[in-house]
Amino acid sequence: MIINKTKDIRPVEYYEEITARSDFSLNLKELWQYRELLLIFSLRDIKVKYKQTTLGVLWVILQPVIMVVIFTLTIGAIFPNIQNSTVPYPVFVYSGLIFWYLFANGVQNASNSMLSNENIIKKIYFPRLIIPFSSIVVALFDFTITFLLYVFILVLYEAEIDYMKFALYFPLALLINLLVIFGLGTFFAALNIKFRDFRYMIPFMLQFLMFVCPVFYPSAIIKMAWVKYIFMFNPINAVLELSRGIFLGSQVNWISILLGTGIAMIFFIIGLVYFRKTESYFADIS
């Protein structure tokens, strides 16, 4: 007698859905795990930006240079005593524009980054923070080019600077600027996904802020006490204070620097928290 001990074994179908975490977590460790993808996105965005342009990276240089010429021929000519220092006005303006364009380009690139990568978001999962972060790296690449021109301008005008302060103030100004860019950029990127009309407001807002921030004029010319008080809470004002504090004879208001740094950190935290809280439904509403 033969007993058939074989059983009817049927294949078990197994599905695993990879999605973003439903519970809130900054999960910065995950960003490090996907660092190669961040590099790939950054290189892709840089290549796309300059691949079809005739002048290439010269556009990065021409933009601040043209603005320096315009401000020098207008503001500098009409108000020759607008600054109370021995720093040549073109050097003074460029020292502000170099950080301003990093801020403006970084915020605008990050704000539109999620919409520009809408198709990728719908297909696969990866840390969504990589998208706005990679777009900010593009702005940082442009900043590196304008910084090299800045060094050339300092040598050309024989500007008297304190090299010790330059080594300390310049990296600190860059750090504060990046905190603001990351914070506002991620916050606006998340808003742009939900409110599509918001992207049209950002260029106008940045244009308005350029005149509010002391980019082409020193903050010392502000005489009204309540305006000075508002300026002290402006993190971009702290960046410009540090940028111009490298010149001999220039004084830095450290209270303004500390307040600006604190506000920059608040922007950074709010932007990251809001982005991570809304990240789970990006693929559904994009």
Wavefront OBJ file of the C-alpha trace (Angstrom):
o trace
v 0.000 0.000 0.000
v 1.424 3.331 -1.103
v 0.529 6.419 0.893
v 0.805 9.741 -0.916
v 2.212 12.151 1.622
v 2.643 15.058 -0.768
v 0.617 18.123 0.030
v -0.918 20.617 -2.294
v 1.610 23.458 -2.043
v 0.449 26.633 -3.659
v 2.698 29.645 -4.211
v 2.080 32.452 -1.812
v 1.864 35.859 -3.387
v 3.742 38.504 -1.428
v 3.518 42.222 -1.998
v 5.427 44.946 -0.262
v 4.507 48.560 -0.699
v 7.316 51.020 -0.097
v 5.996 54.373 0.953
v 7.033 57.277 3.078
v 6.809 56.898 6.814
v 3.373 57.728 8.159
v 4.680 58.714 11.564
v 6.537 61.986 11.851
v 10.297 61.831 11.940
v 13.024 63.994 10.486
v 14.893 60.736 9.762
v 18.095 62.526 8.788
v 19.904 59.182 8.828
v 17.903 58.194 5.762
v 19.258 61.214 3.906
v 22.790 59.995 4.525
v 21.871 56.561 3.177
v 20.656 58.186 -0.039
v 23.601 60.598 -0.353
v 24.582 59.184 -3.743
v 21.124 59.980 -5.070
v 21.504 63.531 -3.754
v 24.755 63.843 -5.701
v 23.148 62.438 -8.861
v 20.226 64.876 -8.666
v 22.591 67.791 -8.021
v 24.830 66.969 -10.986
v 21.772 66.456 -13.186
v 20.336 69.867 -12.272
v 23.676 71.594 -12.874
v 24.048 69.961 -16.294
v 20.471 70.788 -17.288
v 20.902 74.422 -16.249
v 24.011 75.051 -18.368
v 23.748 72.454 -21.149
v 21.672 74.546 -23.557
v 23.141 77.964 -22.752
v 25.675 79.647 -25.004
v 27.512 81.562 -22.303
v 27.203 78.808 -19.689
v 28.501 79.782 -16.263
v 29.156 83.324 -17.487
v 25.485 84.024 -16.843
v 26.185 83.483 -13.137
v 28.889 86.154 -13.261
v 27.033 88.624 -15.478
v 23.987 88.868 -13.226
v 25.685 90.357 -10.127
v 28.175 92.346 -12.218
v 25.393 94.073 -14.157
v 23.579 94.868 -10.913
v 26.789 96.319 -9.443
v 27.155 98.585 -12.480
v 23.516 99.697 -12.268
v 23.656 100.463 -8.542
v 27.004 102.240 -8.913
v 25.730 104.470 -11.729
v 22.461 105.253 -9.942
v 22.564 104.956 -6.156
v 26.314 105.431 -5.899
v 26.299 108.488 -8.170
v 23.221 110.165 -6.702
v 24.185 109.497 -3.092
v 28.013 109.481 -3.028
v 28.040 109.555 0.787
v 25.630 106.653 1.201
v 28.269 104.678 3.110
v 30.490 105.926 5.886
v 33.537 103.816 5.107
v 36.547 103.745 2.820
v 35.291 100.651 0.990
v 34.719 101.348 -2.723
v 31.001 101.281 -3.479
v 31.233 98.507 -6.149
v 33.005 96.267 -3.613
v 30.416 97.173 -0.988
v 27.508 96.282 -3.266
v 29.050 93.058 -4.540
v 29.755 91.896 -0.983
v 25.991 92.001 -0.441
v 24.898 90.693 -3.834
v 27.035 87.562 -3.594
v 25.018 86.362 -0.584
v 21.732 87.799 -1.806
v 21.774 85.832 -5.057
v 22.631 82.668 -3.152
v 19.572 83.283 -0.990
v 17.226 84.254 -3.836
v 18.300 81.500 -6.239
v 18.364 78.874 -3.505
v 14.870 79.677 -2.238
v 13.395 79.898 -5.735
v 15.053 76.685 -6.927
v 13.937 74.758 -3.854
v 10.414 76.166 -4.012
v 9.869 74.914 -7.575
v 11.833 71.684 -7.195
v 8.941 69.436 -6.153
v 6.798 70.500 -9.104
v 9.730 70.084 -11.490
v 10.209 66.481 -10.281
v 6.524 65.624 -10.111
v 6.811 62.512 -12.277
v 9.601 61.026 -10.175
v 7.643 61.561 -6.965
v 4.732 59.519 -8.304
v 6.834 56.524 -9.354
v 9.229 55.551 -6.576
v 9.929 56.316 -2.956
v 13.044 58.052 -1.744
v 13.553 60.784 0.852
v 11.725 63.739 -0.674
v 14.066 66.172 1.064
v 16.686 65.177 -1.485
v 14.828 67.115 -4.196
v 14.883 70.612 -2.615
v 18.328 69.951 -1.141
v 19.790 69.103 -4.554
v 18.315 72.279 -6.053
v 19.998 74.294 -3.308
v 23.305 72.622 -4.173
v 22.935 74.151 -7.651
v 22.647 77.615 -6.089
v 25.686 76.806 -3.958
v 27.603 75.878 -7.109
v 26.743 79.291 -8.596
v 27.835 80.923 -5.356
v 31.254 79.303 -5.653
v 31.728 80.907 -9.057
v 30.657 84.348 -7.853
v 32.933 83.974 -4.834
v 35.959 83.539 -7.094
v 34.976 86.762 -8.850
v 34.580 88.406 -5.440
v 38.183 87.561 -4.567
v 39.274 89.050 -7.893
v 37.318 92.261 -7.182
v 38.898 92.582 -3.739
v 42.347 92.356 -5.329
v 41.408 94.684 -8.188
v 40.191 97.473 -5.885
v 42.908 96.757 -3.327
v 40.276 96.568 -0.612
v 41.667 96.630 2.905
v 40.314 93.604 4.730
v 41.040 91.774 7.941
v 42.031 88.265 6.840
v 41.364 86.786 10.263
v 37.827 88.176 10.221
v 37.433 86.988 6.640
v 38.260 83.424 7.706
v 35.736 83.615 10.567
v 32.934 85.852 9.318
v 32.557 84.555 5.779
v 31.860 80.871 6.687
v 29.503 82.014 9.463
v 27.607 84.244 7.019
v 27.368 81.317 4.593
v 26.064 79.008 7.336
v 23.345 81.453 8.415
v 22.356 81.995 4.795
v 22.084 78.258 4.143
v 19.938 77.757 7.248
v 17.475 80.351 5.956
v 17.539 78.899 2.437
v 16.934 75.327 3.619
v 14.147 76.454 5.938
v 12.248 78.705 3.536
v 13.020 76.511 0.523
v 11.574 73.334 2.035
v 8.602 75.223 3.471
v 7.722 76.836 0.128
v 8.348 73.558 -1.724
v 5.689 71.863 0.383
v 3.296 74.800 -0.063
v 3.774 74.738 -3.827
v 2.563 71.155 -3.980
v -0.724 72.036 -2.318
v -1.211 75.610 -3.510
v -0.014 75.855 -7.124
v -0.561 79.629 -7.365
v 1.973 80.197 -4.622
v 4.924 79.769 -7.005
v 3.969 82.984 -8.787
v 4.221 84.930 -5.538
v 7.775 83.874 -4.732
v 9.612 85.956 -7.417
v 7.662 89.059 -6.368
v 8.396 88.392 -2.710
v 12.126 87.992 -3.398
v 12.187 91.172 -5.461
v 10.519 93.044 -2.626
v 12.904 91.620 -0.019
v 15.918 92.793 -2.005
v 14.964 96.399 -1.316
v 14.015 95.699 2.282
v 17.360 94.052 3.041
v 20.447 96.316 3.095
v 21.970 94.837 -0.065
v 22.967 98.041 -1.854
v 22.892 100.364 1.155
v 24.328 100.105 4.680
v 21.944 99.419 7.544
v 23.555 102.336 9.411
v 21.601 104.846 7.311
v 18.359 103.658 8.938
v 17.520 106.240 11.593
v 14.064 105.157 12.763
v 14.343 103.059 15.925
v 11.480 100.673 15.121
v 12.916 99.917 11.673
v 16.305 99.157 13.226
v 14.561 96.821 15.640
v 12.938 94.932 12.749
v 16.263 94.725 10.922
v 17.829 93.044 13.939
v 15.426 90.116 13.506
v 16.211 89.795 9.807
v 18.643 86.877 9.307
v 19.743 88.218 5.908
v 20.750 91.437 7.630
v 22.990 89.354 9.908
v 24.530 87.703 6.830
v 25.272 91.084 5.249
v 26.669 92.438 8.520
v 29.176 89.590 8.622
v 29.971 89.884 4.933
v 30.913 93.542 5.341
v 32.536 93.128 8.730
v 35.699 91.841 7.068
v 36.648 95.336 5.904
v 38.975 97.329 8.104
v 37.103 99.899 10.144
v 33.758 98.088 9.813
v 31.923 97.213 13.015
v 29.646 94.212 13.484
v 26.529 94.386 15.650
v 26.771 91.051 17.439
v 23.327 91.396 18.981
v 21.911 91.552 15.470
v 24.058 88.548 14.476
v 22.809 86.444 17.399
v 19.170 87.368 16.793
v 19.508 86.723 13.069
v 21.119 83.348 13.706
v 18.310 82.396 16.069
v 15.665 83.354 13.518
v 17.545 81.414 10.837
v 17.502 78.285 13.013
v 13.772 78.744 13.632
v 13.165 78.992 9.868
v 15.260 75.867 9.349
v 13.335 73.821 11.915
v 9.893 75.033 10.796
v 10.686 74.309 7.159
v 11.921 70.784 7.833
v 9.074 69.924 10.197
v 6.376 71.206 7.828
v 7.952 69.422 4.861
v 8.174 66.106 6.691
v 4.628 66.411 8.000
v 3.218 66.922 4.492
v 5.604 64.540 2.723
v 3.390 61.465 3.059
v 0.751 62.734 0.615
v 3.000 64.437 -1.975
v 2.467 61.657 -4.506
v -1.314 61.852 -4.092
v -1.762 65.577 -4.720
v 1.134 66.265 -7.086
l 1 2 3 4 5 6 7 8 9 10 11 12 13 14 15 16 17 18 19 20 21 22 23 24 25 26 27 28 29 30 31 32 33 34 35 36 37 38 39 40 41 42 43 44 45 46 47 48 49 50 51 52 53 54 55 56 57 58 59 60 61 62 63 64 65 66 67 68 69 70 71 72 73 74 75 76 77 78 79 80 81 82 83 84 85 86 87 88 89 90 91 92 93 94 95 96 97 98 99 100 101 102 103 104 105 106 107 108 109 110 111 112 113 114 115 116 117 118 119 120 121 122 123 124 125 126 127 128 129 130 131 132 133 134 135 136 137 138 139 140 141 142 143 144 145 146 147 148 149 150 151 152 153 154 155 156 157 158 159 160 161 162 163 164 165 166 167 168 169 170 171 172 173 174 175 176 177 178 179 180 181 182 183 184 185 186 187 188 189 190 191 192 193 194 195 196 197 198 199 200 201 202 203 204 205 206 207 208 209 210 211 212 213 214 215 216 217 218 219 220 221 222 223 224 225 226 227 228 229 230 231 232 233 234 235 236 237 238 239 240 241 242 243 244 245 246 247 248 249 250 251 252 253 254 255 256 257 258 259 260 261 262 263 264 265 266 267 268 269 270 271 272 273 274 275 276 277 278 279 280 281 282 283 284 285 286
